[in-house]
């Protein structure tokens, strides 16, 4: 009877082993397309043996635990490279928009407007007493002013769009931080009880990768299984079951950042918020901020320098000229407060010229019909090297801005493509290690099904043996 009882016990454990393994296989198949999922396996161990009559009888096996196939060092490598990918993407997407502001293939650009403006003064030099030519000077000047403003508005519009992008992504980051802290609690609770938290760990690894795509982070796992996450150098975002929050708010001008653009503030529980924008150098947020504060602002500063220098030199020359009424000392452009910063936004044609084109000073002496010396002087400004410490004309300087943007965009796009390939390669390696192979799972399913059938037959045989013994006693 004892032997039959042992057979029934072994058969029962064998059935349970097969059921556990089949359930694990089913979970693998159902989760195959779940991003970040790691293949799981049921592991077995030998059941305690029994000794009888100087002999030791095996009692089969039992399910030890359900494990996941995962390489934590590969997961960290993927997270690091994903951060670099996010940085490249944040830069590439926004830098492309800045470059498009200067795309002159589909429309007339500032370079041509500036050329038309100086060409109009050449026409004026040929016909200083022609109203039509003076109207042309006015219209080309208005076109230059308008296109300077267009560039300023579009570049600043991109900066404001980046602010909205940063705000939206910061809100997503906060949601991820909350989820990681919750998963920390689940992992710690499960593993304190001695049960591997496979699915929770997979999900947490995936969220950490998604978080790393947004901003540069570092994380480490403690003895309890919970991870601590730090952004930049010192902002502890997650510690065990608690988490901090980030906020994107408009602030005053600071360094490369212009007034009103968003900074990222870090706040932990009841402590005061402090600015960590300078620490966010990676991920899509860091990449976007880099374009906003460095590349876009550099473009704006150079355009301001171009507009201010051109307007100042034209004013200096024009103010020495005499109009048809014999008056002199009139500025051609209105430079508002005279500051270089924001010239592209504030530059206007002077009201005097705008209201009466005969007040354009083309002559170098009063009451001198046909005198075109000042008109010639202004037209010659186009070919003087006023910018770049005396190395560039207006056209050269503008073309340098466009060329520099094109080179930077090409470099960033190349990095983005390269980084995409690296991440895809690492994901393929992870798939080979941790991914689910349906053919392999199907083979295991058949194997465990046959083991289940065999276990059932063993129980049936033991039951028949028990019936036989019982019938002998009747």
Helices and strands as residue ranges (DSSP letters): H 2-30, E 40-46, E 50-52, E 55-57, E 61-68, H 72-101, H 110-126, H 131-192, H 198-214, E 217-221, E 227-231, E 235-239, E 242-243, E 245-250, E 262-267, E 274-275, G 277-279, H 283-290, I 291-296, H 297-318, E 333-334, H 343-346, E 348-349, H 351-355, G 357-359, H 373-380, G 381-383, H 394-434, H 438-472
